[in-house]
Amino acid sequence: MRFNGKWLECQDGVIRPVVDGGLLDETGGTESFPFLIDTGADRTLLSYEAVAHLGAEVETADGPVLEGVGGSTPSVALRATFWLLNTDGAPTPLGGPLLGRPYPVGDNLCILGRDLLTHFAVIVDRPGGVVCLLHGRHRYVIQET
Amino acid sequence: MIRVNDPENADRVLAIGEPETDPVLVAKLRALFDRSARNAAWYEAHAAEIHREHPGRYIAVYDGRLYVGDDPKSVADRVRADHPGDWGGSFRSYIRPRPVA
């Protein structure tokens, strides 16, 4: 399977690689969220906006502490599924026990971390304008031109 | 970089499922992704104008209409009010003021 992403200009003006994920809320309503492709993140993390969309009750930060360059931040633990659209037009579910942000932070991007990226060959090619995730029968070739 | 202070689950791997086959769910999610791509493309086509006219404000794009406001929630609420039950897939962003050249 192949999933195409894109380069997105974020709120700080920096262009980053993302792939759109779709979530359902408790009433079946849909919303899409950009997931930052972050090979340096241990875990996939839903933004506060995505957590709110799911209708998850966030009263306490009961997830593990997240440690980044900017310091530590709490998280909430939840179980959820989100979908990526593969290039055959089929929504493909990913998920399980996820973490989420208990409050809005910065760009409010969701993060696709190593716990899911380990399934994929990840291509983030800024000069070529390519962002894609390859899984299963799809492979890539490196060539010299 | 995000490291998780959770040694017992440090190498947890989540599941990737098989592509959906439920026609109702497939149609709903395809419509979402289609709208999301269309709205992002509309934003890209109008980005220069939007940055010129709305620096420092929050925007959403839905079906060729631009929503502008001073906070993301009020903008999202207006999209939802105009498209009850079918509001997903808007393009949402903060328009960062750009330095004058």
HADDOCK unambig.tbl for C-alpha pairs under 7 A between the chains (distance, minus, plus):
assign (segid A and resid 11 and name CA) (segid B and resid 93 and name CA) 6.99 0.50 0.50
assign (segid A and resid 11 and name CA) (segid B and resid 94 and name CA) 5.72 0.50 0.50
assign (segid A and resid 11 and name CA) (segid B and resid 95 and name CA) 6.92 0.50 0.50
assign (segid A and resid 11 and name CA) (segid B and resid 96 and name CA) 6.06 0.50 0.50
assign (segid A and resid 12 and name CA) (segid B and resid 96 and name CA) 6.87 0.50 0.50
assign (segid A and resid 22 and name CA) (segid B and resid 29 and name CA) 6.99 0.50 0.50
assign (segid A and resid 29 and name CA) (segid B and resid 85 and name CA) 6.64 0.50 0.50
assign (segid A and resid 30 and name CA) (segid B and resid 32 and name CA) 6.74 0.50 0.50
assign (segid A and resid 30 and name CA) (segid B and resid 88 and name CA) 5.21 0.50 0.50
assign (segid A and resid 31 and name CA) (segid B and resid 32 and name CA) 6.93 0.50 0.50
assign (segid A and resid 31 and name CA) (segid B and resid 88 and name CA) 4.18 0.50 0.50
assign (segid A and resid 31 and name CA) (segid B and resid 89 and name CA) 5.48 0.50 0.50
assign (segid A and resid 32 and name CA) (segid B and resid 36 and name CA) 6.89 0.50 0.50
assign (segid A and resid 32 and name CA) (segid B and resid 88 and name CA) 6.51 0.50 0.50
assign (segid A and resid 32 and name CA) (segid B and resid 89 and name CA) 5.25 0.50 0.50
assign (segid A and resid 40 and name CA) (segid B and resid 1 and name CA) 4.45 0.50 0.50
assign (segid A and resid 40 and name CA) (segid B and resid 2 and name CA) 6.38 0.50 0.50
assign (segid A and resid 41 and name CA) (segid B and resid 1 and name CA) 4.91 0.50 0.50
assign (segid A and resid 41 and name CA) (segid B and resid 2 and name CA) 4.29 0.50 0.50
assign (segid A and resid 41 and name CA) (segid B and resid 3 and name CA) 6.16 0.50 0.50
assign (segid A and resid 42 and name CA) (segid B and resid 2 and name CA) 5.96 0.50 0.50
assign (segid A and resid 42 and name CA) (segid B and resid 3 and name CA) 5.39 0.50 0.50
assign (segid A and resid 42 and name CA) (segid B and resid 4 and name CA) 6.34 0.50 0.50
assign (segid A and resid 64 and name CA) (segid B and resid 4 and name CA) 6.52 0.50 0.50
assign (segid A and resid 64 and name CA) (segid B and resid 5 and name CA) 5.88 0.50 0.50
assign (segid A and resid 64 and name CA) (segid B and resid 6 and name CA) 5.91 0.50 0.50
assign (segid A and resid 65 and name CA) (segid B and resid 4 and name CA) 6.11 0.50 0.50
assign (segid A and resid 65 and name CA) (segid B and resid 5 and name CA) 5.40 0.50 0.50
assign (segid A and resid 66 and name CA) (segid B and resid 2 and name CA) 6.28 0.50 0.50
assign (segid A and resid 66 and name CA) (segid B and resid 3 and name CA) 5.79 0.50 0.50
assign (segid A and resid 66 and name CA) (segid B and resid 4 and name CA) 4.75 0.50 0.50
assign (segid A and resid 66 and name CA) (segid B and resid 5 and name CA) 6.21 0.50 0.50
assign (segid A and resid 67 and name CA) (segid B and resid 2 and name CA) 5.58 0.50 0.50
assign (segid A and resid 67 and name CA) (segid B and resid 3 and name CA) 4.98 0.50 0.50
assign (segid A and resid 67 and name CA) (segid B and resid 4 and name CA) 6.07 0.50 0.50
assign (segid A and resid 68 and name CA) (segid B and resid 1 and name CA) 5.61 0.50 0.50
assign (segid A and resid 68 and name CA) (segid B and resid 2 and name CA) 4.70 0.50 0.50
assign (segid A and resid 68 and name CA) (segid B and resid 3 and name CA) 6.24 0.50 0.50
assign (segid A and resid 69 and name CA) (segid B and resid 1 and name CA) 6.77 0.50 0.50
assign (segid A and resid 90 and name CA) (segid B and resid 19 and name CA) 5.66 0.50 0.50
assign (segid A and resid 90 and name CA) (segid B and resid 20 and name CA) 6.40 0.50 0.50
assign (segid A and resid 90 and name CA) (segid B and resid 26 and name CA) 6.88 0.50 0.50
assign (segid A and resid 91 and name CA) (segid B and resid 19 and name CA) 5.67 0.50 0.50
assign (segid A and resid 91 and name CA) (segid B and resid 20 and name CA) 5.75 0.50 0.50
assign (segid A and resid 91 and name CA) (segid B and resid 26 and name CA) 6.35 0.50 0.50
assign (segid A and resid 91 and name CA) (segid B and resid 29 and name CA) 6.66 0.50 0.50
assign (segid A and resid 92 and name CA) (segid B and resid 17 and name CA) 6.28 0.50 0.50
assign (segid A and resid 92 and name CA) (segid B and resid 18 and name CA) 6.13 0.50 0.50
assign (segid A and resid 92 and name CA) (segid B and resid 19 and name CA) 4.28 0.50 0.50
assign (segid A and resid 92 and name CA) (segid B and resid 20 and name CA) 5.93 0.50 0.50
assign (segid A and resid 93 and name CA) (segid B and resid 16 and name CA) 6.10 0.50 0.50
assign (segid A and resid 93 and name CA) (segid B and resid 17 and name CA) 5.14 0.50 0.50
assign (segid A and resid 93 and name CA) (segid B and resid 18 and name CA) 6.97 0.50 0.50
assign (segid A and resid 93 and name CA) (segid B and resid 19 and name CA) 6.78 0.50 0.50
assign (segid A and resid 94 and name CA) (segid B and resid 15 and name CA) 5.80 0.50 0.50
assign (segid A and resid 94 and name CA) (segid B and resid 16 and name CA) 4.57 0.50 0.50
assign (segid A and resid 94 and name CA) (segid B and resid 17 and name CA) 6.01 0.50 0.50
assign (segid A and resid 95 and name CA) (segid B and resid 14 and name CA) 5.97 0.50 0.50
assign (segid A and resid 95 and name CA) (segid B and resid 15 and name CA) 5.84 0.50 0.50
assign (segid A and resid 95 and name CA) (segid B and resid 16 and name CA) 6.93 0.50 0.50
assign (segid A and resid 96 and name CA) (segid B and resid 14 and name CA) 6.02 0.50 0.50
assign (segid A and resid 96 and name CA) (segid B and resid 15 and name CA) 6.62 0.50 0.50
assign (segid A and resid 115 and name CA) (segid B and resid 12 and name CA) 5.92 0.50 0.50
assign (segid A and resid 115 and name CA) (segid B and resid 13 and name CA) 4.41 0.50 0.50
assign (segid A and resid 115 and name CA) (segid B and resid 14 and name CA) 5.62 0.50 0.50
assign (segid A and resid 116 and name CA) (segid B and resid 13 and name CA) 6.26 0.50 0.50
assign (segid A and resid 116 and name CA) (segid B and resid 14 and name CA) 5.63 0.50 0.50
